[in-house]
Amino acid sequence: MSNIKVTQDQVDGFIKTNEVLTIGEKTTLVHATLQNGFTIIKSSACVDPKNYNEKVGAEICMEQKKNEVWYLLGFLLQQKK
């Protein structure tokens, strides 16, 4: 039996576009569109607006988004199997 799995390259390649937005004074949103047109929105926020950094917030959202894509591709692979 062959080793079937989802790879990091597949996850990264499935993400078509990312749009990063700041909402209010302390919240970052990332809107990602996948290759099939499905969209994922992830958010992160800090407690104190003085500590807000959009780049840090985007990095947190990007990690969440990749984890969700990994989950979804794993689901599809299991369905195919």
Secondary structure as a PSIPRED ss2 file (coil, helix, strand):
# PSIPRED VFORMAT (PSIPRED V4.0)

   1 M C   1.000  0.000  0.000
   2 S C   1.000  0.000  0.000
   3 N C   1.000  0.000  0.000
   4 I C   1.000  0.000  0.000
   5 K C   1.000  0.000  0.000
   6 V C   1.000  0.000  0.000
   7 T C   1.000  0.000  0.000
   8 Q H   0.000  1.000  0.000
   9 D H   0.000  1.000  0.000
  10 Q H   0.000  1.000  0.000
  11 V H   0.000  1.000  0.000
  12 D H   0.000  1.000  0.000
  13 G H   0.000  1.000  0.000
  14 F H   0.000  1.000  0.000
  15 I E   0.000  0.000  1.000
  16 K E   0.000  0.000  1.000
  17 T E   0.000  0.000  1.000
  18 N E   0.000  0.000  1.000
  19 E E   0.000  0.000  1.000
  20 V E   0.000  0.000  1.000
  21 L E   0.000  0.000  1.000
  22 T E   0.000  0.000  1.000
  23 I E   0.000  0.000  1.000
  24 G C   1.000  0.000  0.000
  25 E C   1.000  0.000  0.000
  26 K C   1.000  0.000  0.000
  27 T E   0.000  0.000  1.000
  28 T E   0.000  0.000  1.000
  29 L E   0.000  0.000  1.000
  30 V E   0.000  0.000  1.000
  31 H E   0.000  0.000  1.000
  32 A E   0.000  0.000  1.000
  33 T E   0.000  0.000  1.000
  34 L E   0.000  0.000  1.000
  35 Q C   1.000  0.000  0.000
  36 N C   1.000  0.000  0.000
  37 G C   1.000  0.000  0.000
  38 F C   1.000  0.000  0.000
  39 T E   0.000  0.000  1.000
  40 I E   0.000  0.000  1.000
  41 I E   0.000  0.000  1.000
  42 K E   0.000  0.000  1.000
  43 S E   0.000  0.000  1.000
  44 S E   0.000  0.000  1.000
  45 A E   0.000  0.000  1.000
  46 C C   1.000  0.000  0.000
  47 V C   1.000  0.000  0.000
  48 D C   1.000  0.000  0.000
  49 P H   0.000  1.000  0.000
  50 K H   0.000  1.000  0.000
  51 N H   0.000  1.000  0.000
  52 Y C   1.000  0.000  0.000
  53 N C   1.000  0.000  0.000
  54 E H   0.000  1.000  0.000
  55 K H   0.000  1.000  0.000
  56 V H   0.000  1.000  0.000
  57 G H   0.000  1.000  0.000
  58 A H   0.000  1.000  0.000
  59 E H   0.000  1.000  0.000
  60 I H   0.000  1.000  0.000
  61 C H   0.000  1.000  0.000
  62 M H   0.000  1.000  0.000
  63 E H   0.000  1.000  0.000
  64 Q H   0.000  1.000  0.000
  65 K H   0.000  1.000  0.000
  66 K H   0.000  1.000  0.000
  67 N H   0.000  1.000  0.000
  68 E H   0.000  1.000  0.000
  69 V H   0.000  1.000  0.000
  70 W H   0.000  1.000  0.000
  71 Y H   0.000  1.000  0.000
  72 L H   0.000  1.000  0.000
  73 L H   0.000  1.000  0.000
  74 G H   0.000  1.000  0.000
  75 F H   0.000  1.000  0.000
  76 L H   0.000  1.000  0.000
  77 L H   0.000  1.000  0.000
  78 Q H   0.000  1.000  0.000
  79 Q H   0.000  1.000  0.000
  80 K H   0.000  1.000  0.000
  81 K C   1.000  0.000  0.000
